[in-house]
Amino acid sequence: QAHNTFDEADIPALDLARLNQARMVAPLRTPHSALPTLQHRPWLQVDLPANQGRILRLVDFASAGMAGTRYRSWLAALKPPPPPSFTQYPRDGERIRPGPTRFQWRGPRRGVDVGFRVEIAGDAGFRGVLLATNSAAGSGLALDLAALPTATGPDRWWRVITIGPNGEAAADVPPARFVLAADAPIQALPPESKAGPNGELVVHSLRGDQQPKFGEVLSANFESRGAEGTRVNGRDQRLLYAVPAWPEEDCTVAVHVRIEEMPPNRIGQIFSAWAGGMDDPLRLVVENGKLFARIEAGGGFGTPGVPLDTGRWHQVAAVKRGATLTLILDGQPAGSCPAPEFTITAARDCALGGNPHFTGNEYLAATFAEFGLWNRALSIEELRQAAPAAPSLETFTFKTFGDHGEGLQADVHRPPGDGIRPVVLFIHGGALMAGDRKLTAKPGSLLRTLLDAGYVVVSIDYRLAPKVKLPEIIEDVRDACNWVRKRLPEIIPINPEQLVVMGQSAGGYLTQMTGFCVQPRPRALVSFWGYGDIAAEWYSRPDPFYCQQPLVTKEEAERPGSGKLYLYCRQQGLWPKVVTGHNPETEPRAFDPFCPVRNVTREYPPTLLIHGTKDTDVPYALSVQMDKELTAKGVEHQFVTIPEGGHGFRSKEDAEIAAQTYRQVVEFLKQHTKR
């Protein structure tokens, strides 16, 4: 402060337009009267022009702050000159045929009011300028070199002058040289990507057989593709897209991804444009359970990692804006890091699910949807608009009863994307005594298959026996069908006329019940190991299979939370009586309204029966019986037999047969629902 007439808070802004007026001031040889306490004399003093004609003196004591004095690292400035621009094409030393030639450069483009002037000279010092263009916008123009004034020799030099409101600027590097030669090849320019109106380079939904809206698929190796997205196996599959010219400055990549399995002890590429060592202009990668955005461009740049769940959909994005790379997770910034302002890369393609060129294993087991690559930096709101929501789960109360507002709930699983969908009402099993609506969308599951096929799946709860009897349970299912038809279309886009009912075991039984007790009748029925007769001996007599297990007493069965009521009923042959309140031995006609096999007519809906021949809980013969009755009444139906199959699919052992069966289910549904 002793060297200036103002204190730190009043330091004026430097006037960069008058920077040529700066002058060095000789340090005082004797201490100034205002500096009695200073132990060091200035080593360097510079007077710089500031605004309003003032002078700012900068003083360097070469003391490295040992006296504890404050430092100011940044000073405000006014009237900055424009940033310099750098030549690109023709490249330095390139042979050029006289004639129309494209000149291209790299310069400031974001929010800077500048123009550009191309100068060509016959000497490196630009003492003899042969051509100087008018101010041009953009980053390139075409010039006819055959019209240049003559000069000594074939060598020519060129540079770009940036023109701004505060003057002009030239890059402080030697100018580029080219050689005029009549036998030179036609100028080779870098390829240009044909971007869409909003900078789209690649936009691909990755659902079904939809082709990219923008961009080109070079190769696509995948495990499955449906309405939910495209799945790759994490071993040798990836999706490869062409990017003829990678954006040099700003860019954005975004994709919906559901990681099926994190790669152990290695990285997995969600997205990569890797072209060689230290040349990856943008990547989204998972490592040790965390998500990163990274760039390799002469050095490594990466955001902090954030945890990422498997088995769940996420929208992940990386936005490069100027010298900052930002990671976006589910619509929110998740971290950022410095990045190169410009990126020079050999990348001409990019990949999902793996590295486009690296021969090592960087594959990722994942399902992808709504992939986009842009040659500009998108905002958070633009990212939200660019990609429809991932598959969703919402829970609704479809029925209330009782004084305290108790209710029954339905889980509504929606595939991603827009459009009116057909709907599957799913009914869980559990002998009408147990179970709930919860389904999993893990790979290979029935729910995943239905979502991939584009169906909305509504999985319901219902009241359970013995607290209520069978009529109340059927009433709950009927109310659920009515809710789906009347109320759900007001909430989400479904076609209530395209209702399919599906269930497993006791849910298969209730599915068969809807074929005649629900009006209007469902479009189709799918019964997994279900049954159409609840009064037959298999249920009304002690079951040999269950009698092999330790016998359960009535006291044990009735103890709250024991979970042994069903076993007790099967060992005693009491299930029909406990569930309905009727005895099939003395009241056989009371079961007529509760046995689907006794209520089949020509109006019964198209039905798919699925059953294993070795089912020890619900005999295979019950589906055989229903198959015969449907045939007798002329009802359209299919019967899928699972040889040696039990009551349900075992997760690992039966994975292949389960997948095949689920595909048959989807084909059956497609025949009876309109998409």
C-alpha positions in Angstrom: 0.0 0.0 0.0 2.9 2.3 0.6 3.7 2.3 -3.1 0.2 3.2 -4.2 -2.3 6.0 -3.3 -5.1 3.5 -2.6 -5.6 0.4 -0.3 -6.3 -3.2 -1.4 -10.1 -2.8 -1.5 -9.8 0.0 -4.0 -7.3 -1.5 -6.5 -8.4 -0.3 -9.9 -9.0 -2.6 -12.9 -6.1 -2.8 -15.4 -6.7 -1.3 -18.8 -5.4 -4.0 -21.1 -6.0 -1.7 -24.2 -3.2 0.5 -22.9 -0.9 -2.3 -21.8 1.8 -1.0 -24.1 2.1 1.9 -21.7 3.4 -0.2 -18.9 6.9 0.8 -17.7 9.4 -0.6 -15.3 10.4 1.7 -12.4 13.8 1.6 -10.8 13.6 0.5 -7.2 14.5 3.1 -4.5 18.0 3.0 -3.3 17.2 4.3 0.1 14.2 3.5 2.2 11.1 5.6 1.6 9.9 7.6 4.5 6.6 5.7 4.4 8.4 2.4 4.6 10.3 2.5 7.9 9.4 -1.0 8.9 10.3 -2.9 5.6 13.4 -5.0 5.9 13.7 -5.7 2.2 13.9 -3.3 -0.7 11.9 -4.0 -3.9 13.5 -6.2 -6.5 11.1 -5.2 -9.3 8.6 -2.4 -9.7 6.2 -2.1 -12.7 3.6 0.7 -13.3 0.6 -0.6 -15.2 -2.2 1.5 -16.8 -5.5 1.2 -15.0 -9.0 2.5 -15.6 -9.8 6.2 -15.4 -6.2 7.1 -16.2 -4.9 5.8 -12.9 -1.6 3.9 -12.4 -1.2 0.6 -10.5 2.3 -0.1 -9.2 3.1 -3.8 -8.8 6.0 -4.5 -6.4 8.1 -7.7 -6.1 10.3 -8.0 -3.0 11.5 -11.5 -3.9 10.8 -12.5 -0.3 8.4 -15.3 -1.0 6.0 -13.9 1.6 8.5 -14.4 4.5 7.3 -11.2 6.1 3.7 -12.4 6.2 2.4 -9.9 3.8 -0.7 -10.6 1.8 -0.6 -11.6 -1.9 -3.1 -10.8 -4.6 -2.9 -13.5 -7.4 -5.7 -12.1 -9.6 -6.4 -8.6 -10.7 -9.5 -7.2 -12.4 -9.0 -6.1 -16.0 -10.9 -4.1 -18.6 -10.9 -4.1 -22.4 -9.1 -7.5 -22.9 -7.9 -8.2 -26.4 -9.6 -11.1 -28.2 -8.2 -14.7 -27.7 -5.8 -15.8 -30.4 -6.7 -18.4 -33.1 -4.6 -21.3 -34.3 -4.3 -22.7 -37.9 -5.4 -26.2 -38.6 -5.8 -26.8 -42.4 -3.8 -26.7 -44.5 -1.3 -28.3 -42.1 2.1 -26.9 -41.7 4.3 -28.0 -44.6 1.4 -29.5 -46.6 1.7 -29.5 -50.4 -1.4 -27.7 -51.9 -2.6 -27.7 -55.5 -3.4 -24.1 -56.7 -7.2 -23.6 -56.8 -10.1 -23.6 -54.3 -8.7 -24.6 -50.9 -10.3 -24.9 -47.6 -8.7 -23.0 -44.7 -9.7 -24.0 -41.2 -8.7 -22.8 -37.8 -9.5 -23.1 -34.1 -10.5 -20.0 -32.2 -12.9 -18.6 -29.6 -16.5 -19.5 -30.2 -18.5 -19.3 -27.0 -20.0 -16.0 -26.1 -17.2 -13.9 -27.7 -17.9 -11.2 -30.2 -15.1 -11.8 -32.6 -14.4 -12.2 -36.3 -11.4 -13.7 -38.1 -9.1 -12.5 -40.9 -6.9 -14.9 -42.9 -3.6 -13.5 -44.1 -1.3 -15.2 -46.6 2.2 -14.0 -47.2 5.3 -14.9 -49.3 7.6 -14.7 -46.3 7.4 -15.9 -42.6 7.7 -12.4 -41.3 4.6 -11.2 -43.3 6.5 -8.3 -44.8 4.8 -9.0 -48.1 1.1 -9.9 -47.4 -0.4 -11.4 -50.6 -3.9 -11.7 -49.3 -5.9 -10.5 -46.3 -9.6 -11.4 -46.2 -12.4 -9.4 -44.8 -13.6 -10.3 -41.3 -15.3 -13.6 -41.3 -17.3 -15.6 -38.8 -17.0 -19.3 -38.1 -13.9 -21.4 -38.2 -13.2 -21.8 -41.9 -13.5 -20.5 -45.4 -12.6 -21.4 -49.0 -9.9 -19.4 -50.9 -8.8 -19.7 -54.5 -5.0 -20.0 -54.3 -4.7 -19.8 -58.1 -5.7 -16.1 -57.8 -2.9 -15.2 -55.4 -0.4 -12.6 -56.5 2.9 -14.0 -57.6 5.7 -14.3 -55.1 9.2 -15.8 -55.1 9.3 -19.5 -54.7 6.4 -21.9 -54.0 6.3 -21.5 -50.2 3.5 -19.5 -48.7 2.7 -18.7 -45.0 -0.7 -18.1 -43.4 -2.1 -17.1 -40.1 -5.4 -16.1 -38.6 -6.0 -12.7 -36.9 -8.8 -12.6 -34.3 -10.7 -9.3 -34.4 -12.6 -8.1 -31.4 -14.1 -4.9 -30.0 -10.8 -4.2 -28.1 -8.4 -4.8 -31.0 -6.8 -7.7 -32.8 -4.7 -10.6 -31.7 -2.4 -13.1 -33.4 -1.2 -16.4 -32.0 2.3 -16.1 -30.5 3.5 -19.0 -32.6 5.2 -19.3 -36.0 2.8 -19.0 -38.9 1.9 -22.2 -40.8 3.6 -22.9 -44.2 2.2 -24.6 -47.2 3.8 -25.3 -50.6 2.0 -24.6 -53.9 2.5 -27.5 -56.3 0.6 -28.3 -59.4 1.1 -32.0 -58.9 -0.1 -32.0 -55.3 -3.0 -34.3 -54.5 -6.4 -32.9 -53.9 -6.6 -31.4 -50.5 -7.5 -34.0 -47.8 -9.9 -32.5 -45.3 -11.0 -34.2 -42.1 -14.5 -35.8 -42.3 -17.4 -33.7 -41.0 -20.1 -35.1 -38.9 -23.6 -34.3 -40.1 -25.2 -32.9 -36.9 -28.9 -32.5 -36.4 -30.6 -29.1 -35.8 -29.7 -29.2 -32.1 -26.2 -30.7 -32.5 -27.2 -34.3 -32.5 -24.5 -36.6 -33.7 -26.1 -39.9 -32.5 -29.6 -40.4 -31.2 -30.8 -44.0 -30.8 -33.6 -45.3 -28.5 -32.1 -48.8 -28.5 -35.6 -50.2 -28.1 -37.1 -52.8 -30.4 -36.2 -52.5 -34.1 -36.1 -48.7 -34.0 -33.3 -47.3 -36.1 -31.2 -44.3 -35.0 -32.8 -40.9 -35.6 -29.3 -39.5 -36.1 -26.0 -41.2 -36.7 -25.0 -44.6 -38.0 -24.6 -48.0 -36.3 -21.4 -49.6 -37.5 -22.0 -52.9 -35.7 -24.3 -54.2 -33.0 -23.6 -57.3 -31.0 -26.1 -57.8 -28.2 -27.9 -60.5 -26.1 -31.4 -59.2 -26.4 -33.4 -56.2 -27.6 -36.9 -55.2 -26.6 -39.2 -52.4 -25.6 -37.1 -51.8 -22.5 -33.7 -51.5 -24.2 -30.7 -53.4 -25.6 -28.8 -55.7 -23.4 -25.1 -56.7 -23.8 -23.5 -59.7 -22.0 -20.3 -58.1 -20.6 -18.1 -60.6 -22.3 -17.8 -59.9 -26.0 -20.7 -57.6 -27.0 -20.9 -53.9 -27.6 -22.7 -51.4 -29.8 -20.5 -49.4 -32.2 -21.4 -46.0 -33.8 -19.7 -43.8 -36.4 -18.5 -40.4 -35.4 -16.7 -39.1 -38.5 -15.5 -35.9 -36.7 -15.3 -35.7 -32.9 -16.3 -32.3 -31.5 -13.1 -30.3 -30.6 -14.7 -28.2 -27.9 -18.0 -28.8 -26.2 -19.9 -32.2 -26.3 -22.4 -34.2 -24.4 -23.1 -37.9 -24.1 -26.1 -39.3 -22.2 -27.7 -42.8 -21.9 -30.1 -44.7 -19.8 -28.3 -47.7 -18.3 -29.1 -50.6 -16.1 -25.9 -52.4 -15.0 -26.7 -56.1 -14.6 -23.3 -56.9 -13.0 -20.4 -54.8 -11.9 -17.1 -56.0 -13.5 -14.8 -57.5 -10.9 -11.3 -56.0 -10.5 -11.4 -54.0 -13.7 -13.2 -51.1 -15.4 -16.4 -51.5 -17.4 -17.2 -49.0 -20.2 -20.7 -47.6 -20.4 -19.5 -45.3 -23.2 -16.1 -44.9 -24.7 -14.5 -43.2 -27.8 -11.0 -44.6 -27.2 -8.8 -44.4 -30.3 -5.4 -45.1 -28.8 -3.1 -44.6 -25.9 -4.0 -41.3 -24.1 -6.6 -40.6 -26.8 -10.2 -41.0 -25.5 -12.1 -37.7 -25.9 -14.9 -38.8 -23.6 -15.9 -41.9 -21.6 -18.4 -43.0 -18.9 -16.9 -45.8 -16.9 -17.6 -47.9 -13.8 -14.8 -49.0 -11.6 -15.1 -50.6 -8.1 -18.9 -49.9 -8.0 -18.5 -46.2 -8.9 -19.3 -44.1 -11.9 -16.8 -41.7 -13.5 -16.6 -39.3 -16.4 -13.1 -39.2 -17.9 -11.1 -37.8 -20.8 -7.7 -39.0 -22.0 -6.0 -36.3 -24.0 -2.2 -36.1 -23.5 -3.1 -36.7 -19.8 -5.8 -38.1 -17.7 -8.8 -36.1 -16.5 -11.6 -37.5 -14.4 -14.4 -36.6 -12.1 -14.8 -38.0 -8.6 -16.6 -41.3 -8.6 -20.2 -41.8 -7.3 -21.7 -45.1 -6.3 -24.0 -46.7 -8.9 -26.6 -49.5 -8.1 -26.9 -52.6 -10.2 -30.3 -53.8 -11.4 -31.7 -50.3 -11.5 -32.1 -47.8 -14.3 -30.1 -44.6 -14.2 -29.6 -41.8 -16.6 -25.9 -41.0 -16.8 -24.3 -38.2 -18.8 -21.0 -36.4 -19.2 -21.0 -32.8 -20.3 -17.8 -31.1 -21.5 -18.3 -27.3 -21.5 -15.1 -25.4 -22.2 -12.4 -26.4 -19.7 -14.8 -28.3 -17.4 -16.1 -31.9 -17.5 -19.2 -32.6 -15.5 -20.8 -35.9 -14.5 -24.6 -36.0 -14.4 -26.4 -38.8 -12.6 -30.2 -39.0 -12.7 -30.6 -35.4 -13.7 -28.3 -34.0 -11.0 -24.6 -32.9 -11.2 -22.5 -35.5 -9.5 -19.0 -34.0 -9.8 -16.7 -32.1 -12.1 -13.1 -31.7 -13.0 -10.8 -29.6 -15.3 -10.6 -30.7 -18.9 -8.8 -29.6 -22.0 -10.4 -26.6 -23.7 -9.8 -28.2 -27.1 -9.5 -31.9 -27.8 -7.5 -33.2 -30.8 -8.3 -36.9 -31.3 -8.1 -39.6 -33.9 -11.5 -41.0 -32.7 -13.9 -41.7 -35.5 -16.4 -43.9 -33.6 -17.6 -44.7 -30.2 -19.1 -47.7 -28.3 -21.6 -48.6 -25.6 -20.9 -51.5 -23.4 -17.2 -51.7 -24.2 -14.1 -50.0 -25.6 -14.3 -49.5 -29.4 -10.7 -50.6 -30.1 -8.9 -51.8 -27.0 -8.4 -55.5 -27.2 -8.5 -56.0 -23.4 -11.7 -56.8 -21.5 -13.5 -53.6 -20.7 -16.9 -55.0 -21.5 -19.9 -54.2 -19.3 -23.0 -56.4 -18.7 -25.8 -53.8 -19.0 -29.0 -52.8 -20.7 -29.0 -49.5 -22.6 -31.7 -47.2 -23.8 -32.0 -43.6 -25.0 -28.5 -43.0 -26.2 -27.5 -39.6 -27.4 -24.3 -37.8 -28.4 -24.2 -34.1 -29.2 -21.6 -31.6 -30.4 -22.5 -29.1 -27.8 -22.9 -28.9 -24.0 -26.5 -29.6 -23.0 -28.1 -28.1 -19.9 -29.7 -30.2 -17.2 -33.1 -29.4 -18.5 -32.1 -30.3 -22.1 -30.9 -33.7 -20.8 -34.2 -34.4 -19.1 -36.1 -33.6 -22.3 -33.7 -35.6 -24.5 -34.4 -38.9 -22.9 -37.7 -40.3 -21.8 -38.0 -41.7 -18.3 -36.5 -45.1 -17.5 -38.7 -48.0 -16.6 -40.7 -47.1 -13.5 -42.6 -48.6 -10.6 -45.5 -46.9 -8.9 -47.7 -48.3 -6.2 -51.4 -47.5 -6.0 -54.2 -48.4 -3.6 -56.9 -49.9 -5.8 -59.4 -50.9 -3.1 -60.1 -49.6 0.4 -62.4 -51.1 3.1 -62.8 -51.0 6.9 -63.2 -48.1 9.3 -59.5 -47.3 9.3 -59.0 -47.0 5.6 -57.2 -50.3 5.1 -56.6 -51.0 1.5 -55.2 -53.4 -1.2 -52.3 -52.2 -3.3 -51.1 -52.7 -6.8 -47.5 -52.3 -8.1 -47.6 -50.8 -11.6 -44.5 -51.5 -13.6 -44.1 -49.4 -16.7 -41.6 -49.9 -19.6 -39.8 -46.8 -20.8 -41.1 -44.8 -23.7 -44.3 -43.2 -24.7 -47.4 -44.7 -26.3 -50.5 -46.5 -25.1 -49.6 -49.9 -23.8 -51.5 -53.2 -23.3 -51.6 -54.3 -19.7 -51.0 -57.5 -17.8 -52.7 -58.0 -14.5 -50.5 -60.4 -12.5 -51.8 -62.4 -9.6 -49.3 -64.0 -7.1 -49.5 -67.5 -5.8 -49.3 -68.8 -2.2 -52.3 -71.2 -1.9 -54.6 -68.1 -1.3 -53.0 -68.1 2.2 -49.7 -66.4 1.7 -47.6 -64.3 -0.8 -47.7 -60.8 -2.0 -47.5 -58.6 -5.1 -43.7 -58.0 -5.1 -42.0 -58.9 -8.4 -38.4 -58.5 -9.4 -37.1 -57.2 -12.8 -33.8 -59.1 -12.6 -32.4 -60.4 -15.9 -34.3 -63.4 -17.1 -37.4 -62.9 -14.9 -40.9 -63.0 -16.2 -41.4 -59.3 -15.3 -38.3 -58.3 -17.2 -39.5 -60.3 -20.2 -43.0 -58.6 -20.2 -41.5 -55.1 -19.8 -39.0 -55.8 -22.6 -42.0 -56.8 -24.8 -43.7 -53.4 -24.0 -46.4 -54.4 -21.5 -47.5 -52.5 -18.5 -47.6 -55.1 -15.6 -49.9 -54.5 -12.7 -49.2 -56.9 -9.8 -51.9 -57.0 -7.1 -52.4 -58.0 -3.5 -55.6 -59.6 -2.3 -57.0 -60.6 1.0 -55.9 -64.0 2.2 -57.5 -67.0 3.8 -58.4 -68.0 6.5 -59.1 -64.4 7.5 -61.5 -64.2 4.5 -63.1 -66.8 2.4 -62.8 -67.5 -1.3 -65.7 -65.2 -2.4 -64.0 -62.2 -0.9 -60.7 -63.1 -2.6 -62.5 -63.4 -6.0 -64.2 -60.1 -5.3 -60.7 -58.5 -4.7 -59.5 -59.8 -8.1 -62.7 -58.6 -9.8 -62.2 -55.1 -8.2 -58.6 -55.0 -9.4 -59.7 -55.7 -13.0 -62.3 -53.0 -12.8 -59.7 -50.5 -11.3 -57.3 -51.3 -14.2 -60.0 -50.7 -16.8 -61.6 -47.6 -15.3 -59.1 -45.8 -13.1 -55.6 -46.7 -14.4 -56.1 -45.1 -17.9 -56.7 -41.8 -16.1 -53.2 -42.1 -14.5 -51.0 -43.7 -17.2 -51.4 -44.4 -20.9 -52.8 -47.9 -21.2 -55.4 -49.5 -23.4 -58.0 -51.0 -20.9 -59.5 -53.1 -23.7 -56.2 -54.9 -24.0 -56.2 -56.5 -20.5 -54.5 -59.8 -20.0 -54.7 -61.7 -16.7 -51.8 -63.9 -15.6 -50.9 -65.8 -12.5 -48.9 -68.6 -11.0 -50.1 -71.5 -8.9 -53.0 -70.1 -6.8 -52.6 -67.0 -8.9 -53.1 -69.3 -11.9 -56.3 -70.6 -10.4 -57.6 -67.0 -9.9 -56.5 -66.3 -13.4 -58.7 -69.1 -14.7 -61.6 -67.8 -12.5 -61.5 -64.4 -14.3 -62.3 -66.2 -17.5 -65.9 -66.3 -16.4 -66.4 -64.2 -13.3 -65.0 -60.9 -14.7 -67.0 -58.8 -17.1 -66.0 -57.8 -19.7 -63.8 -60.9 -20.0 -60.0 -60.4 -20.2 -58.4 -60.4 -23.6 -56.5 -63.5 -22.7 -55.4 -65.6 -19.8 -52.0 -67.1 -18.9 -52.0 -69.8 -16.2 -48.7 -71.0 -14.8 -49.1 -74.4 -13.0 -52.7 -73.4 -12.1 -55.8 -75.5 -11.5 -59.4 -75.5 -12.4 -60.9 -77.8 -9.8 -60.5 -77.1 -6.1 -62.9 -79.8 -4.9 -61.1 -82.8 -6.4 -59.3 -85.4 -4.3 -55.9 -83.8 -4.8 -57.0 -81.0 -2.5 -59.8 -82.7 -0.4 -57.8 -85.8 0.6 -54.5 -86.1 2.5 -51.7 -85.5 0.0 -49.1 -88.3 -0.2 -46.2 -85.9 -1.0 -46.9 -83.6 2.0 -47.6 -86.5 4.3 -44.0 -87.5 3.9 -43.0 -84.4 5.8 -43.3 -84.2 9.6 -46.9 -84.0 10.6 -48.2 -80.6 11.8 -50.7 -80.4 14.6 -53.7 -78.2 14.5 -52.3 -76.1 17.4 -49.1 -75.6 15.4 -51.0 -74.7 12.2 -53.2 -72.1 14.0 -50.3 -70.5 15.9 -49.8 -66.9 14.5 -46.8 -66.6 12.3 -46.0 -70.3 12.2 -46.5 -70.5 8.4 -47.6 -74.1 8.7 -51.3 -73.8 7.9 -51.0 -74.8 4.3 -48.9 -77.9 5.2 -51.5 -78.9 7.8 -54.3 -78.5 5.3 -52.6 -80.6 2.7 -51.7 -83.3 5.2 -55.3 -83.4 6.4 -57.1 -82.7 3.1 -58.8 -79.6 4.6 -57.7 -76.9 2.2 -61.1 -76.6 0.3 -63.0 -76.4 3.6 -60.7 -73.8 5.2 -60.7 -71.6 2.1 -64.3 -71.8 1.1 -66.2 -72.8 4.4 -67.7 -75.7 2.5 -67.1 -79.5 2.7 -66.6 -81.0 -0.8 -67.8 -84.4 0.5 -71.1 -83.2 1.8 -71.6 -80.0 -0.3 -70.2 -80.8 -3.8 -72.5 -78.4 -5.6 -71.3 -75.5 -3.4 -68.0 -75.6 -5.4 -69.5 -75.2 -8.8 -69.0 -71.3 -8.8 -65.4 -71.8 -7.7 -64.2 -74.3 -10.2 -63.2 -72.9 -13.6 -63.2 -76.3 -15.3 -66.9 -76.5 -14.6 -67.6 -73.0 -16.1 -66.0 -73.1 -19.5 -68.1 -72.0 -22.4 -67.4 -70.9 -26.0 -67.0 -67.3 -24.6 -64.1 -68.3 -22.4 -61.0 -66.1 -23.2 -58.0 -67.5 -25.2 -55.9 -69.3 -22.7 -52.3 -70.4 -22.3 -51.7 -73.2 -19.8 -48.2 -73.9 -18.6 -47.4 -76.9 -16.3 -44.5 -79.2 -15.4 -45.0 -83.0 -15.5 -43.3 -83.5 -12.1 -45.2 -80.8 -10.2 -45.6 -82.2 -6.6 -47.8 -79.3 -5.4 -50.4 -78.9 -8.2 -50.7 -82.1 -10.2 -50.0 -81.8 -13.9 -53.3 -83.6 -14.5 -55.2 -80.5 -13.6 -53.9 -78.6 -16.6 -54.5 -81.6 -18.7 -58.1 -81.6 -17.5 -58.5 -77.9 -18.3 -56.9 -78.4 -21.7 -59.5 -81.1 -22.5 -62.4 -78.9 -21.4 -61.2 -76.0 -23.4 -60.8 -78.2 -26.5 -64.3 -79.6 -26.0 -65.8 -76.1 -25.8 -63.9 -74.9 -28.8 -61.9 -72.3 -26.9 -58.7 -71.0 -28.5 -55.9 -72.1 -26.3 -52.3 -73.5 -26.0 -50.9 -76.0 -23.6 -47.2 -75.8 -22.9 -45.8 -78.9 -21.1 -42.5 -78.6 -19.2 -41.0 -82.1 -19.3 -39.8 -83.1 -15.8 -40.7 -79.6 -14.7 -41.7 -79.0 -11.1 -43.8 -76.3 -9.4 -42.1 -73.3 -10.8 -38.7 -72.7 -12.3 -35.5 -73.1 -10.4 -33.4 -69.9 -11.0 -30.2 -71.5 -12.4 -31.0 -75.0 -13.4 -34.1 -74.0 -15.4 -32.9 -70.7 -16.8 -32.9 -71.8 -20.4 -36.4 -73.5 -20.3 -37.7 -70.5 -18.4 -36.5 -68.1 -21.0 -38.0 -70.2 -23.8 -41.3 -70.4 -22.0 -41.4 -66.7 -21.4 -40.8 -66.1 -25.1 -43.8 -68.4 -25.8 -45.8 -66.3 -23.4 -44.9 -63.1 -25.2 -45.8 -64.6 -28.6 -49.1 -65.7 -27.2 -49.8 -62.2 -25.9 -48.9 -60.6 -29.2 -51.5 -62.8 -30.9 -54.2 -61.5 -28.7 -53.3 -57.9 -27.9 -52.7 -54.9 -30.2 -49.5 -53.0 -29.7 
